[in-house]
Amino acid sequence: MKVLFVGLGSIGKRHLSNLIHIAARRGISLEIDALRSSLKPLSPEMAGIIRHQFIDFEQLGHYDIAFITNPTALHAGALAELSGKVDNLFIEKPIFDHTDYDLSELGLDTQKAYVAAPMRWCGVFLALKKLLPTLKPYSARVICSSYLPDWRPGVDYRTVYSAHKSMGGGVTIDLIHEWDYMVELFGKPLECYNLKGKYSDLEIDSDDLSIYIARYRNMLAEIHLDYFGRTYRRSLELFCQDGTVVVDFGAGTITLANGEVRSYEEPVNDRYVREMEYFLNYAIDGQGESINSPALALDVLKLTLGEV
């Protein structure tokens, strides 16, 4: 199987490692190339994995799979260059940095493609999906609060894409995971309002706070996203007919209305492994659209950016 990675940052390296281990277990032979922004030397371990390194799309051949893991603002350009040259695409989230793209012009209307949605694959979320039909939520409250300088230890937060609007950064688009899983659970809201901006003293030019109020047919939802919370919080509270259910994604727990705590704690990488297992199955045997197609991912992006 011929594989191309467009970008080899932290998330690209995670996907690469998982792909190699799963393929080895399944007996799938891989030939892996990388398209990079420069030919800065890779680590010896990484250099031993990559067959060829390129810096120009014109140097590429045809691939069974391509992983688009470069900065968000560069996704559309990469996809345009690869149109017709790849059988299956794995596109890191969010699909684009804005919504003014025509999927058909990029070849994505007929392309087999999956857009990353790792929170859908974590153990606690999979458990929540099974539990949800037994609940009757009147209201949902979502929070994702964390401190951007702590995201990548040893890396100056001011230099990463999250800090720069021009690179597709900003908490509104960076934390699209929250809207992705809300749409997976409840569908798109009937109406939604969003206030966002730069409010903290972080040295960034992207938005660091984004707050939504959304209305569903039988429920209201609040979503709070920020880059400046010193204590990591990622949770969903469902205020239901029988009491409140709290899903703590950080701890991997669901606290039921009766106080019972169910634990689904696991290594973070487990969700990415499940996601990669799904994608490989889809690439090898899948037909039609993936469970997170470019069209669906673009719809969620429009919702996230307040364009619906």
Backbone hydrogen bonds in HBPLUS format (Angstrom, degrees):
<---DONOR---> <-ACCEPTOR-->    atom                        ^
c    i                          cat <-CA-CA->   ^        H-A-AA   ^      H-
h    n   atom  resd res      DA  || num        DHA   H-A  angle D-A-AA Bond
n    s   type  num  typ     dist DA aas  dist angle  dist       angle   num
A0031-GLU N   A0001-MET O   2.90 MM  30  6.10 151.7  1.98 155.0 152.0     1
A0064-ASP N   A0002-LYS O   2.93 MM  62  5.28 136.7  2.12 130.1 143.0     2
A0065-ILE N   A0002-LYS O   3.22 MM  63  6.62 155.8  2.28 157.8 162.5     3
A0003-VAL N   A0031-GLU O   2.84 MM  28  5.99 171.4  1.85 159.1 159.5     4
A0033-ASP N   A0003-VAL O   2.85 MM  30  6.22 164.7  1.87 160.5 164.4     5
A0004-LEU N   A0065-ILE O   2.95 MM  61  6.37 149.7  2.05 143.9 153.7     6
A0067-PHE N   A0004-LEU O   2.78 MM  63  6.21 158.6  1.82 161.1 167.9     7
A0005-PHE N   A0033-ASP O   2.97 MM  28  6.35 150.1  2.06 140.3 149.0     8
A0035-LEU N   A0005-PHE O   2.83 MM  30  6.19 161.8  1.86 154.4 159.4     9
A0006-VAL N   A0067-PHE O   2.85 MM  61  6.03 177.5  1.85 173.0 172.6    10
A0069-THR N   A0006-VAL O   3.02 MM  63  5.74 144.3  2.15 138.3 149.3    11
A0007-GLY N   A0035-LEU O   3.07 MM  28  6.22 140.5  2.23 156.6 167.9    12
A0013-LYS N   A0009-GLY O   2.92 MM   4  6.11 158.1  1.97 155.9 161.5    13
A0014-ARG N   A0010-SER O   3.06 MM   4  6.29 148.8  2.16 141.5 149.9    14
A0015-HIS N   A0011-ILE O   3.03 MM   4  6.28 168.2  2.04 152.6 154.5    15
A0016-LEU N   A0012-GLY O   2.90 MM   4  6.06 155.3  1.97 145.5 153.2    16
A0017-SER N   A0013-LYS O   2.96 MM   4  6.09 163.5  1.99 147.4 150.8    17
A0018-ASN N   A0014-ARG O   3.03 MM   4  6.29 166.5  2.05 154.4 157.9    18
A0019-LEU N   A0015-HIS O   2.86 MM   4  5.97 161.0  1.90 149.8 155.6    19
A0020-ILE N   A0016-LEU O   3.01 MM   4  6.21 162.2  2.05 151.8 155.9    20
A0021-HIS N   A0017-SER O   3.13 MM   4  6.38 164.5  2.16 151.4 154.9    21
A0022-ILE N   A0018-ASN O   2.98 MM   4  6.13 165.5  2.00 155.5 159.5    22
A0023-ALA N   A0019-LEU O   2.89 MM   4  5.93 164.9  1.91 152.0 157.0    23
A0024-ALA N   A0020-ILE O   2.96 MM   4  6.06 156.9  2.01 144.9 151.4    24
A0025-ARG N   A0021-HIS O   3.11 MM   4  6.29 156.7  2.17 141.7 147.6    25
A0026-ARG N   A0022-ILE O   2.99 MM   4  6.24 145.4  2.11 146.0 155.8    26
A0027-GLY N   A0023-ALA O   2.86 MM   4  5.87 113.8  2.30 140.0 156.6    27
A0028-ILE N   A0023-ALA O   2.79 MM   5  4.75 163.8  1.81 144.3 144.4    28
A0027-GLY N   A0024-ALA O   3.24 MM   3  5.04 148.5  2.34  94.2 103.5    29
A0051-ARG N   A0032-ILE O   2.64 MM  19  5.57 164.6  1.66 170.5 175.6    30
A0034-ALA N   A0052-HIS O   3.00 MM  18  6.46 152.8  2.07 157.5 166.1    31
A0054-PHE N   A0034-ALA O   2.82 MM  20  6.22 156.2  1.87 159.0 165.2    32
A0036-ARG N   A0054-PHE O   2.80 MM  18  6.14 164.7  1.82 170.4 166.0    33
A0047-ALA N   A0043-SER O   2.79 MM   4  5.97 166.1  1.81 166.2 171.0    34
A0048-GLY N   A0044-PRO O   3.06 MM   4  6.17 138.5  2.24 139.3 148.7    35
A0049-ILE N   A0046-MET O   2.96 MM   3  5.20 147.9  2.06 105.4 115.4    36
A0050-ILE N   A0046-MET O   3.14 MM   4  6.43 158.9  2.18 161.0 165.5    37
A0059-GLN N   A0056-ASP O   3.07 MM   3  5.68 161.3  2.11 116.1 122.0    38
A0060-LEU N   A0057-PHE O   3.03 MM   3  5.51 166.8  2.05 118.1 122.4    39
A0063-TYR N   A0085-LYS O   2.93 MM  22  6.39 160.5  1.97 157.1 162.8    40
A0087-ASP N   A0063-TYR O   3.04 MM  24  6.56 149.6  2.14 150.4 159.8    41
A0088-ASN N   A0064-ASP O   3.00 MM  24  6.09 127.3  2.29 129.2 144.4    42
A0066-ALA N   A0088-ASN O   2.97 MM  22  6.48 145.4  2.09 158.2 169.0    43
A0090-PHE N   A0066-ALA O   2.92 MM  24  6.24 160.8  1.96 162.0 164.1    44
A0068-ILE N   A0090-PHE O   2.77 MM  22  6.17 164.8  1.79 163.0 168.3    45
A0092-GLU N   A0068-ILE O   2.99 MM  24  5.93 168.8  2.00 153.0 154.9    46
A0074-LEU N   A0071-PRO O   2.86 MM   3  5.55 158.7  1.90 124.2 131.3    47
A0075-HIS N   A0072-THR O   3.06 MM   3  5.33 166.4  2.08 114.3 118.7    48
A0078-ALA N   A0074-LEU O   3.14 MM   4  6.34 161.4  2.18 153.3 158.6    49
A0079-LEU N   A0075-HIS O   2.85 MM   4  6.09 162.5  1.88 160.3 165.7    50
A0080-ALA N   A0076-ALA O   2.93 MM   4  6.11 155.8  1.98 150.3 156.6    51
A0081-GLU N   A0077-GLY O   3.09 MM   4  6.29 157.5  2.15 144.9 150.6    52
A0082-LEU N   A0078-ALA O   3.01 MM   4  6.21 142.0  2.15 144.8 155.3    53
A0083-SER N   A0080-ALA O   3.40 MM   3  5.32 157.6  2.46  98.4 104.8    54
A0085-LYS N   A0082-LEU O   2.84 MM   3  5.20 162.2  1.87 140.9 140.5    55
A0089-LEU N   A0112-LYS O   3.00 MM  23  6.40 153.6  2.07 141.4 149.8    56
A0114-TYR N   A0089-LEU O   2.89 MM  25  6.22 151.6  1.97 151.1 159.4    57
A0091-ILE N   A0114-TYR O   2.86 MM  23  6.20 167.6  1.88 159.1 163.4    58
A0116-ALA N   A0091-ILE O   2.82 MM  25  6.07 162.3  1.85 156.8 161.6    59
A0105-GLU N   A0102-ASP O   3.09 MM   3  5.33 122.4  2.43 102.5 116.4    60
A0106-LEU N   A0102-ASP O   3.26 MM   4  6.62 140.2  2.43 146.6 157.5    61
A0106-LEU N   A0103-LEU O   3.23 MM   3  5.17 129.6  2.50  92.9 105.9    62
A0108-LEU N   A0103-LEU O   2.75 MM   5  4.95 143.6  1.88 161.5 153.3    63
A0107-GLY N   A0104-SER O   3.07 MM   3  4.88 155.7  2.13  98.2 105.4    64
A0115-VAL N   A0292-ASN O   2.91 MM 177  5.59 158.0  1.96 158.0 165.3    65
A0120-ARG N   A0117-ALA O   3.10 MM   3  5.88 149.2  2.20 122.4 130.0    66
A0121-TRP N   A0118-PRO O   2.91 MM   3  5.33 156.7  1.97 112.7 120.4    67
A0122-CYS N   A0119-MET O   3.40 MM   3  5.38 168.3  2.42 102.4 105.8    68
A0125-PHE N   A0122-CYS O   3.11 MM   3  5.49 123.2  2.45 106.3 120.1    69
A0126-LEU N   A0122-CYS O   3.07 MM   4  6.38 162.4  2.11 159.5 164.9    70
A0127-ALA N   A0123-GLY O   3.03 MM   4  6.24 150.5  2.12 144.1 152.2    71
A0128-LEU N   A0124-VAL O   2.99 MM   4  6.19 150.1  2.08 138.4 146.7    72
A0129-LYS N   A0125-PHE O   2.96 MM   4  6.27 155.8  2.02 153.3 158.6    73
A0130-LYS N   A0126-LEU O   3.40 MM   4  6.68 150.2  2.50 137.9 144.3    74
A0131-LEU N   A0127-ALA O   3.07 MM   4  6.33 145.7  2.19 143.7 153.8    75
A0131-LEU N   A0128-LEU O   3.01 MM   3  4.91 117.5  2.42  93.0 109.2    76
A0132-LEU N   A0128-LEU O   2.82 MM   4  5.87 145.7  1.93 157.2 165.4    77
A0134-THR N   A0131-LEU O   2.94 MM   3  5.81 157.4  1.99 131.0 137.5    78
A0135-LEU N   A0132-LEU O   2.94 MM   3  5.27 164.3  1.96 118.3 123.6    79
A0241-GLN N   A0136-LYS O   3.14 MM 105  5.52 131.3  2.39 122.8 135.0    80
A0138-TYR N   A0239-PHE O   2.74 MM 101  5.77 172.7  1.74 160.9 160.4    81
A0220-LEU N   A0138-TYR O   3.26 MM  82  6.75 150.0  2.36 138.7 141.8    82
A0239-PHE N   A0139-SER O   2.90 MM 100  5.20 164.0  1.93 152.1 156.7    83
A0140-ALA N   A0220-LEU O   2.90 MM  80  6.41 146.3  2.01 147.6 158.3    84
A0222-GLU N   A0140-ALA O   2.84 MM  82  6.28 149.8  1.93 149.1 158.8    85
A0141-ARG N   A0237-GLU O   2.88 MM  96  5.06 156.4  1.93 145.3 152.2    86
A0237-GLU N   A0141-ARG O   2.83 MM  96  5.06 165.4  1.85 147.4 152.5    87
A0142-VAL N   A0222-GLU O   2.77 MM  80  6.03 167.8  1.78 156.6 160.8    88
A0224-HIS N   A0142-VAL O   2.93 MM  82  6.14 151.6  2.01 137.5 146.3    89
A0143-ILE N   A0235-SER O   3.09 MM  92  5.56 161.4  2.12 154.4 155.8    90
A0235-SER N   A0143-ILE O   2.97 MM  92  5.56 153.5  2.05 151.9 160.5    91
A0144-CYS N   A0224-HIS O   2.88 MM  80  6.30 151.8  1.96 160.4 169.7    92
A0226-ASP N   A0144-CYS O   3.05 MM  82  6.57 153.0  2.12 161.7 161.8    93
A0145-SER N   A0233-ARG O   2.76 MM  88  5.09 160.2  1.80 150.6 157.7    94
A0233-ARG N   A0145-SER O   2.85 MM  88  5.09 157.4  1.90 153.4 157.4    95
A0150-ASP N   A0147-TYR O   2.84 MM   3  5.59 154.0  1.91 127.1 135.3    96
A0148-LEU N   A0227-TYR O   2.81 MM  79  5.15 157.6  1.86 151.4 149.7    97
A0151-TRP N   A0148-LEU O   3.00 MM   3  5.29 164.2  2.03 116.6 121.8    98
A0155-VAL N   A0152-ARG O   3.02 MM   3  5.58 152.7  2.09 147.0 146.6    99
A0159-THR N   A0156-ASP O   2.95 MM   3  5.73 168.5  1.96 126.8 130.7   100
A0160-VAL N   A0157-TYR O   3.40 MM   3  5.59 159.2  2.45 105.5 111.0   101
A0163-ALA N   A0160-VAL O   3.10 MM   3  5.84 150.0  2.19 119.8 126.6   102
A0164-HIS N   A0161-TYR O   2.98 MM   3  5.39 162.4  2.01 116.6 122.4   103
A0170-GLY N   A0162-SER O   3.13 MM   8  5.52 121.8  2.48 123.2 131.3   104
A0205-ASP N   A0163-ALA O   3.00 MM  42  6.18 159.3  2.05 174.3 168.0   105
A0167-MET N   A0164-HIS O   3.10 MM   3  5.48 148.2  2.20 107.7 116.8   106
A0169-GLY N   A0164-HIS O   2.96 MM   5  5.09 151.0  2.05 144.3 139.8   107
A0168-GLY N   A0165-LYS O   3.03 MM   3  5.21 163.5  2.06 112.4 115.6   108
A0174-ASP N   A0170-GLY O   2.79 MM   4  5.73 162.3  1.83 163.0 167.4   109
A0171-VAL N   A0207-ASP O   2.88 MM  36  5.86 168.9  1.89 152.0 151.4   110
A0175-LEU N   A0171-VAL O   3.07 MM   4  5.58 159.6  2.11 133.2 137.0   111
A0178-GLU N   A0175-LEU O   3.36 MM   3  6.30 150.7  2.46 121.3 122.8   112
A0180-ASP N   A0176-ILE O   2.90 MM   4  6.12 156.7  1.95 155.0 162.8   113
A0181-TYR N   A0177-HIS O   2.92 MM   4  6.21 163.0  1.95 159.5 160.7   114
A0182-MET N   A0178-GLU O   3.06 MM   4  6.22 150.2  2.15 140.9 149.9   115
A0183-VAL N   A0179-TRP O   2.92 MM   4  6.03 160.5  1.96 151.3 155.0   116
A0184-GLU N   A0180-ASP O   3.05 MM   4  6.26 151.0  2.14 141.5 150.1   117
A0185-LEU N   A0181-TYR O   2.93 MM   4  6.12 147.6  2.04 141.6 149.5   118
A0186-PHE N   A0182-MET O   2.76 MM   4  5.82 170.4  1.77 155.6 158.6   119
A0187-GLY N   A0183-VAL O   2.81 MM   4  4.13 141.4  1.96 115.2 121.9   120
A0190-LEU N   A0215-ARG O   2.72 MM  25  5.69 140.9  1.87 153.2 165.1   121
A0215-ARG N   A0191-GLU O   2.89 MM  24  5.42 164.0  1.92 154.8 157.7   122
A0193-TYR N   A0213-ILE O   2.85 MM  20  5.31 160.4  1.89 153.7 160.4   123
A0213-ILE N   A0193-TYR O   2.96 MM  20  5.31 150.3  2.05 144.9 152.7   124
A0195-LEU N   A0211-ILE O   2.94 MM  16  5.39 160.2  1.98 155.5 161.7   125
A0211-ILE N   A0195-LEU O   2.83 MM  16  5.39 168.1  1.84 163.7 167.7   126
A0197-GLY N   A0209-LEU O   3.02 MM  12  5.69 146.7  2.13 157.1 162.3   127
A0208-ASP N   A0197-GLY O   2.97 MM  11  6.27 139.5  2.14 130.0 136.1   128
A0209-LEU N   A0197-GLY O   3.19 MM  12  5.69 136.7  2.39 163.0 170.7   129
A0227-TYR N   A0208-ASP O   3.02 MM  19  5.06 145.0  2.15 141.0 140.3   130
A0210-SER N   A0225-LEU O   2.94 MM  15  5.20 156.0  2.00 152.4 153.9   131
A0225-LEU N   A0210-SER O   2.93 MM  15  5.20 153.5  2.00 156.3 163.4   132
A0212-TYR N   A0223-ILE O   2.86 MM  11  5.00 159.1  1.91 146.2 152.6   133
A0223-ILE N   A0212-TYR O   3.09 MM  11  5.00 160.0  2.13 132.2 135.1   134
A0214-ALA N   A0221-ALA O   2.89 MM   7  5.08 163.7  1.91 149.5 152.6   135
A0221-ALA N   A0214-ALA O   2.90 MM   7  5.08 155.0  1.96 147.7 149.2   136
A0216-TYR N   A0219-MET O   2.71 MM   3  4.96 165.4  1.73 172.7 169.8   137
A0249-PHE N   A0234-ARG O   2.87 MM  15  5.53 140.4  2.03 152.2 164.4   138
A0236-LEU N   A0247-VAL O   2.89 MM  11  5.05 150.9  1.98 141.9 151.2   139
A0247-VAL N   A0236-LEU O   2.77 MM  11  5.05 172.4  1.78 156.8 159.4   140
A0238-LEU N   A0245-VAL O   2.79 MM   7  5.10 169.7  1.80 158.2 161.9   141
A0245-VAL N   A0238-LEU O   2.87 MM   7  5.10 163.8  1.90 148.5 152.9   142
A0240-CYS N   A0243-GLY O   2.83 MM   3  5.09 153.4  1.90 139.2 142.8   143
A0243-GLY N   A0240-CYS O   3.23 MM   3  5.09 156.7  2.29 100.0 107.0   144
A0246-VAL N   A0255-THR O   2.98 MM   9  5.08 156.6  2.04 142.4 148.4   145
A0255-THR N   A0246-VAL O   2.81 MM   9  5.08 165.6  1.83 150.6 154.5   146
A0248-ASP N   A0253-THR O   2.88 MM   5  5.29 161.2  1.92 154.6 160.6   147
A0252-GLY N   A0248-ASP O   2.78 MM   4  5.70 130.4  2.03 140.7 155.8   148
A0253-THR N   A0248-ASP O   3.13 MM   5  5.29 150.1  2.23 140.9 146.2   149
A0264-TYR N   A0252-GLY O   2.56 MM  12  4.99 166.7  1.58 176.8 175.8   150
A0254-ILE N   A0262-ARG O   2.87 MM   8  5.21 152.8  1.95 148.3 157.3   151
A0262-ARG N   A0254-ILE O   2.85 MM   8  5.21 172.2  1.86 151.2 153.2   152
A0256-LEU N   A0260-GLU O   2.78 MM   4  5.28 161.0  1.81 163.8 163.9   153
A0259-GLY N   A0256-LEU O   2.96 MM   3  5.33 162.8  1.99 116.6 120.1   154
A0270-ASP N   A0267-PRO O   3.01 MM   3  5.66 157.5  2.07 118.4 125.0   155
A0271-ARG N   A0268-VAL O   3.33 MM   3  6.25 145.5  2.46 122.8 126.8   156
A0272-TYR N   A0269-ASN O   3.04 MM   3  5.18 118.0  2.44  99.7 114.9   157
A0273-VAL N   A0269-ASN O   2.95 MM   4  6.27 148.3  2.05 153.4 163.2   158
A0274-ARG N   A0270-ASP O   3.00 MM   4  6.30 162.3  2.03 151.4 155.0   159
A0275-GLU N   A0271-ARG O   2.98 MM   4  6.20 157.5  2.03 142.9 149.7   160
A0276-MET N   A0272-TYR O   2.91 MM   4  6.07 155.8  1.96 141.6 147.9   161
A0277-GLU N   A0273-VAL O   2.86 MM   4  6.12 155.8  1.92 151.6 158.5   162
A0278-TYR N   A0274-ARG O   2.97 MM   4  6.27 161.7  2.00 150.8 155.1   163
A0279-PHE N   A0275-GLU O   2.91 MM   4  6.21 164.9  1.94 151.0 155.2   164
A0280-LEU N   A0276-MET O   2.91 MM   4  6.08 167.3  1.93 154.1 156.8   165
A0281-ASN N   A0277-GLU O   3.07 MM   4  6.27 161.0  2.11 148.3 153.7   166
A0282-TYR N   A0278-TYR O   2.86 MM   4  6.16 158.4  1.90 154.6 161.3   167
A0283-ALA N   A0279-PHE O   2.76 MM   4  6.00 160.0  1.80 154.4 160.1   168
A0284-ILE N   A0280-LEU O   2.91 MM   4  6.04 156.3  1.97 149.6 155.2   169
A0285-ASP N   A0281-ASN O   2.85 MM   4  5.79 167.6  1.87 151.4 155.7   170
A0286-GLY N   A0282-TYR O   2.81 MM   4  3.96 130.1  2.06 105.9 118.7   171
A0297-ALA N   A0293-SER O   2.88 MM   4  6.10 168.0  1.89 160.4 164.4   172
A0298-LEU N   A0294-PRO O   2.86 MM   4  5.94 150.1  1.95 144.1 151.6   173
A0299-ASP N   A0295-ALA O   3.08 MM   4  6.32 150.0  2.18 141.2 149.1   174
A0300-VAL N   A0296-LEU O   3.00 MM   4  6.36 156.8  2.05 152.8 158.5   175
A0301-LEU N   A0297-ALA O   2.97 MM   4  6.20 151.2  2.06 141.5 149.9   176
A0302-LYS N   A0298-LEU O   2.94 MM   4  6.19 154.6  2.01 147.4 153.6   177
A0303-LEU N   A0299-ASP O   3.03 MM   4  6.34 153.1  2.11 144.4 151.8   178
A0304-THR N   A0300-VAL O   2.82 MM   4  6.08 160.9  1.85 150.1 155.6   179
A0305-LEU N   A0301-LEU O   2.93 MM   4  6.13 152.0  2.01 149.1 156.0   180
A0307-GLU N   A0302-LYS O   2.72 MM   5  4.90 169.6  1.73 157.4 153.9   181
A0306-GLY N   A0303-LEU O   3.07 MM   3  5.10 161.5  2.11 106.4 110.9   182
